[in-house]
């Protein structure tokens, strides 16, 4: 089976972890600080604050922007549920707008209609590694005095006009094992705002600037030296990993049959880093049948995401029943992701193409 994802862990990562274990300094420490500095430099920002995972990065970022009860954040329903849940954690309300059917990202033309006097931020999601239209989003945010919190969990190294994801507003990254680089579990908040960075540092560690002196309510959202050591070994490989993903995606774009699947498109001036290579299954093909046929041909697949957030049971219970976002709902019924990670070989690519060509 050609797996849908496979973390690439080498001798460098193993040696880095062993060095931390042998040092005896396992919790948050100098290795975390080194990783923060290196990741900030990679993204082109002043500050990076490591957290325990991508969800806590989102939670910290929202709280660091002083968003809370009574506030609203504009985002999309076609995403992993953590995007919206992190808003709810802070006591605020997600206000959804639909996606663009080609990019699967937020439809920028619909953002302003969703803004109310309660809106405090826009949260674009760079879904599947495809950067949202950040230039336009930043203009809207500036016009209305809003913060921008980028859900860049899937977009390490994605760019628009040479500017990397996570450097436009406040960025939030995940280092889950399936991501373009991994720390096992981990997250990162990136920002050029000194005040946001200061609040994020306190929030991720029980409201402390100085150990055991607590200035505010905070959380235990820290990253360990062990996880950061993996990240330090992975980060120098990120460009190579992304190049392989992009090359694999280019091959599939060229060779997959266009009468059976709609392949991803890359917007001019952007770098899509293909955290996932997501196609739309075209009628009359049925997605469930397609997945079974591909599995039979040795091709692993996954659906990201089969149920939009506004149709999840807990969001129906929160009052979102009756809301309709037709592009998000249709995408949830049609999308399927194919293997594109750096371990995919040329032989694998040919197998994937042949399997899709043989779909009935």
Secondary structure in CASP SS format (residue, H / E / C, confidence):
PFRMAT SS
TARGET T0000
AUTHOR 0000-0000-0000
METHOD secondary structure of the structure
MODEL  1
X C 1.00
X E 1.00
X C 1.00
X C 1.00
X C 1.00
X C 1.00
X C 1.00
X C 1.00
X C 1.00
X C 1.00
X H 1.00
X H 1.00
X H 1.00
X H 1.00
X H 1.00
X H 1.00
X H 1.00
X H 1.00
X H 1.00
X H 1.00
X H 1.00
X H 1.00
X H 1.00
X C 1.00
X C 1.00
X C 1.00
X C 1.00
X C 1.00
X C 1.00
X H 1.00
X H 1.00
X H 1.00
X H 1.00
X H 1.00
X H 1.00
X H 1.00
X H 1.00
X H 1.00
X H 1.00
X H 1.00
X H 1.00
X H 1.00
X H 1.00
X C 1.00
X C 1.00
X C 1.00
X E 1.00
X E 1.00
X E 1.00
X E 1.00
X E 1.00
X C 1.00
X C 1.00
X H 1.00
X H 1.00
X H 1.00
X H 1.00
X H 1.00
X H 1.00
X H 1.00
X H 1.00
X H 1.00
X H 1.00
X H 1.00
X C 1.00
X C 1.00
X C 1.00
X C 1.00
X C 1.00
X C 1.00
X C 1.00
X E 1.00
X E 1.00
X E 1.00
X E 1.00
X E 1.00
X C 1.00
X C 1.00
X C 1.00
X C 1.00
X C 1.00
X H 1.00
X H 1.00
X H 1.00
X H 1.00
X H 1.00
X H 1.00
X H 1.00
X H 1.00
X C 1.00
X C 1.00
X C 1.00
X E 1.00
X E 1.00
X E 1.00
X E 1.00
X E 1.00
X C 1.00
X E 1.00
X C 1.00
X C 1.00
X C 1.00
X C 1.00
X C 1.00
X C 1.00
X E 1.00
X C 1.00
X H 1.00
X H 1.00
X H 1.00
X H 1.00
X H 1.00
X H 1.00
X H 1.00
X C 1.00
X C 1.00
X C 1.00
X C 1.00
X E 1.00
X E 1.00
X E 1.00
X E 1.00
X C 1.00
X C 1.00
X E 1.00
X C 1.00
X H 1.00
X H 1.00
X H 1.00
X C 1.00
X C 1.00
X C 1.00
X C 1.00
X H 1.00
X H 1.00
X H 1.00
X H 1.00
X H 1.00
X H 1.00
X H 1.00
X H 1.00
X H 1.00
X H 1.00
X H 1.00
X C 1.00
X C 1.00
X E 1.00
X E 1.00
X E 1.00
X E 1.00
X E 1.00
X C 1.00
X C 1.00
X C 1.00
X C 1.00
X C 1.00
X C 1.00
X C 1.00
X E 1.00
X E 1.00
X C 1.00
X C 1.00
X E 1.00
X E 1.00
X C 1.00
X C 1.00
X C 1.00
X C 1.00
X C 1.00
X E 1.00
X E 1.00
X E 1.00
X E 1.00
X E 1.00
X C 1.00
X E 1.00
X C 1.00
X C 1.00
X C 1.00
X C 1.00
X C 1.00
X C 1.00
X C 1.00
X E 1.00
X C 1.00
X C 1.00
X E 1.00
X E 1.00
X E 1.00
X E 1.00
X E 1.00
X C 1.00
X C 1.00
X H 1.00
X H 1.00
X H 1.00
X H 1.00
X H 1.00
X H 1.00
X H 1.00
X H 1.00
X H 1.00
X H 1.00
X C 1.00
X E 1.00
X C 1.00
X C 1.00
X E 1.00
X E 1.00
X E 1.00
X C 1.00
X C 1.00
X E 1.00
X E 1.00
X C 1.00
X C 1.00
X C 1.00
X C 1.00
X C 1.00
X E 1.00
X C 1.00
X C 1.00
X C 1.00
X C 1.00
X H 1.00
X H 1.00
X H 1.00
X H 1.00
X H 1.00
X H 1.00
X H 1.00
X H 1.00
X H 1.00
X H 1.00
X H 1.00
X C 1.00
X C 1.00
X H 1.00
X H 1.00
X H 1.00
X H 1.00
X H 1.00
X H 1.00
X H 1.00
X H 1.00
X H 1.00
X H 1.00
X H 1.00
X H 1.00
X H 1.00
X H 1.00
X H 1.00
X H 1.00
X H 1.00
X H 1.00
X C 1.00
X C 1.00
X C 1.00
X C 1.00
X C 1.00
X E 1.00
X E 1.00
X C 1.00
X C 1.00
X C 1.00
X C 1.00
X C 1.00
X C 1.00
X C 1.00
X E 1.00
X E 1.00
X C 1.00
X C 1.00
X C 1.00
X C 1.00
X C 1.00
X E 1.00
X E 1.00
X E 1.00
X E 1.00
X E 1.00
X C 1.00
X C 1.00
X C 1.00
X C 1.00
X C 1.00
X H 1.00
X H 1.00
X H 1.00
X H 1.00
X H 1.00
X H 1.00
X H 1.00
X H 1.00
X H 1.00
X H 1.00
X C 1.00
X C 1.00
X E 1.00
X C 1.00
X E 1.00
X E 1.00
X C 1.00
X C 1.00
X C 1.00
X C 1.00
X C 1.00
X C 1.00
X H 1.00
X H 1.00
X H 1.00
X C 1.00
X H 1.00
X H 1.00
X H 1.00
X H 1.00
X H 1.00
X H 1.00
X H 1.00
X H 1.00
X C 1.00
X C 1.00
X C 1.00
X C 1.00
X C 1.00
X H 1.00
X H 1.00
X H 1.00
X H 1.00
X H 1.00
X H 1.00
X H 1.00
X H 1.00
X H 1.00
X E 1.00
X E 1.00
X E 1.00
X E 1.00
X C 1.00
X C 1.00
X C 1.00
X C 1.00
X C 1.00
X C 1.00
X C 1.00
X H 1.00
X H 1.00
X H 1.00
X H 1.00
X H 1.00
X H 1.00
X H 1.00
X H 1.00
X H 1.00
X H 1.00
X H 1.00
X H 1.00
X C 1.00
X C 1.00
X C 1.00
END
